[in-house]
Amino acid sequence: MTSTDSAQQPADAPAKAPAKDPWDLPDVSGLVVGVLGGTGPQGKGLAYRLARAGQKVIIGSRAAERAEAAAEELGHGIEGAENAECARRSDIVIVAVPWEGHGKTLEALREDLVGKLVVDCVNPLGFDKKGAYALKPEEGSAAEQAAALLPDSRVTAAFHHLSAVLLEDPEIDEIDTDVMVLGEVRADVEIVQALAGRIPGMRGIFAGRLRGAHQVEALVANLISVNRRYKAHAGLRVTDV
């Protein structure tokens, strides 16, 4: 008997379950999405696109009045609220705050985000006369900082490479790009993939665990250089997937 034969399973062994289809994603249409930093360009753009696709969206800001004003401007049933209320009322919370306030914002909302699916899309960047460059937080990335600060939340990372200009433009019907999604739990990643797929033209693509978030965040510096040279609003497409 060869070594290959001896390694074969017994005839009465249970059949191995077929591999899960990676495009078999959950229905997320009924989930409420909160956007912390929803009054900034990236947050407003994401809120607008998701609400336009039929998602229930709440914009969060440090000042409820500012959030309410932004929500009224965007329409599509979007509501505005102070950050803590936004977090409490949402099933999925997208973090789109400026990098400078990232840590303090999440620390202040730790209790409000317990049990929530958190999607970090913050890109730690610096700028000098040569252009944009990536910063590396002590934890490794913005997403890993979020995971460290929110031990009782389910932290993922996504939506880093989207142009706020395109997201906010009501004349554009589809956003031609892929969204790289990172996380530790497959079910959570698939929810975020499905959420990205709600926006016409987008796909959510699994791109690894949170330890890989730094290079995804850092790539934004390269896209900024592309955009400046070619007067574009570049995104990403993953081929052969």
N, C-alpha and C positions, 0 to 999 in steps of 0.2 A: 504493500500500500504506500502510495507516495505521500509526502508531507501535505500536498494539496488535498488529497483524498481525506486524510485524517483531520483536516481542519473544517471539512464540510459539516453542516448542521445535521442532526438526526432527521430522519424522514418525517417524524411526528412533531418537529419543532414548529412553533407558530410562524406564520408567514410575516415577513417584515412589512410594516406599513409603508405605503408608497410615499415618496418625498412630497412635501407640501408644495403646491404651486406658488412660487414667489409673487405672482401677480394676483393671488387670491386674497384680496384685502377687505377689511371690514367696512360696513356701512357706517359712516361717521356723520351723516347728514343731520342727525338729531342732537349732536353735541354742541354745547355752548362754548365759543372760543373767546377768551379774553386776551387783549393785547396790551401788555404793560409797555409804556412808551408809545402809546398809540396816537399821540399828538405830533410825533416826529415824522419825517418823510417815509422812512421804511415801515414804521408801525401803521401809519395812516394808509399806506399803499396796500399792505397785507390785509388790513381790516376791510378796506374797500373791495378788494378782489374776492375775499372769502364771503363777504355779505352779498356781493353781486351774484355769487354762485349759489346763494340760498342758505348760507350758514348763518346761525344766530351769533352776532358778534357784539362784544362789549369792549369799549376803549377805556383804558385806565390811564390816569395821570395823577401826579401829586395833588393837583387841584381839581376837584370835581367839576367846577365851572368850565375849566379849560377843556376837559374831556367831553363835556356835554356840548360845547360849542363845536368841537371837531366832529362829533357824531352827527350833529345837525347838518353840518356842511357836507358830509359824505352821504347821508341818507341811507336808503336800503335797509331801514329798520335798525341801524346801529344805535346802541345806547352808549352813554358816557358815564363814568363813575370814578370816584377816588380809587387809587390803586388797590387798597385792601378789599374794598367791596367788589371790585372787578375780579380779583383773585378768588374770593369766596363764592361768587356766583357762577364761575366758569368751570367747565370740565377739563378743558385744555387751556393752558396759559402760555402765550408766546411772549418771550422776553426780548423786547426791541429797544431797550434803553441805551443811552450813550455809554460807552465803555467806562468813562470816568465815574459814573454813578452806579455801575453794575453791582458791585459788592454790597454797597450800603443799601441799595434798593432791595436786594434779595434778603439781606439780613433782617431788614425791617418787616418783611412779609413772610418770614419763615413759618409762622403759625398759620397764616391764612392760606399757605400753599401746601399744607400737609395733605398727602394723598392725591394731590393733583398731578396730572401729566404736564410737565413743564418743557417747553420747546425753546431752547436758547439759540438766538440767531445773531448774537453780538460778535462783532469782529474787533479785537484789540489791535488798533493801528496807531502809528505815529506818522507825522508828516514833517518833512524838512524841504530844503530847496531842491533836493533830488526827487521828491515825490513821496508817495506813501510807502510805508514799510511795516512789517508785522512786529507786534510786541508779543513776548511770551510771558504770560502770568506765572506766578510762583507755582500754581497748581498744575500748569501745563497748557491750559486753554481757558477761555471764558466758560465753556460748557463744564469743564472739570471744576472750575471754581464754583459754578452753580451747584454741582452735585455735592461738593464739600459743604456748602452753606445750607443746603436743603436736604438733609439726610432722610427726611420722611416724605420726600416728593419723588416722582419718577422722572428723572431728567433725561432729555434727549437733546439733540442739536440738529438744526435744519434751517433752511431759508436764508443762507448766508450770501448767496451770489446773485440776488435779485436786484434789478435796477428800480429804485424808487420812482424814477421818472416814468418808466413804463407802467409800473403798478398803478400809479395815480392818474394815468391818462385815460379818460373815459372813451376816447376814440379808438383805443386798442381793444380788440375783442379777445385775443389770445396772447399769452405770454409764452414764447417759444423757448423753453428751457427745461432742464432737469433740476431737481432739488436733491442734494445729497443729504441723507438722513443717517444719523449715528445714534447709537444707544446700546444699553446693556440687555434689554429685554425685548425679544422679538415681537411680542404682541404690542408693546408700546411703539416700537419703530414702525410697525405696520399701520397703526392708527395715524401716525404722522405722515407716512407715505400716502395713505388714503386721503388725508386732509389736503396735501399738496395737489393730488390728482383731481380735487374738486374744482380747481382753477383751470379753465380751458387752456390747453397747450402745455401744461406742466405734467411731469411725472415725478413721483417720489422714488428715489433709488437708495437702497440700503448701501451704506458706505463704511461700515465697520463700527467698532465700539468707541466709546467716548475718548479713549486714549489717543485716537486718531483725529481728534477734533482740531488740534492746533494747525495742521497743514491745510485743513479745509478752511478755517478762519483766515489763515495767512494768505491763501490764494486770492483773496479780495484785493490785496495790494497789487497783485499782477493784473487783475481785471481793471483796476483803476488806471494803470499804465496803458493797457490796451485801449480803454475808452478815450483817454486823452489823445493818444496818437491818431486814432482812426475816427474820432468824433462819433463814437458809438455808445451803445448801452449793452455791452456784451453779457451773455450768459454762458451756460455750459450745456453740452449734450454728451451723454455717455453712449458710445457706439457699441454695436453688437449685443445689446441687452434688450 
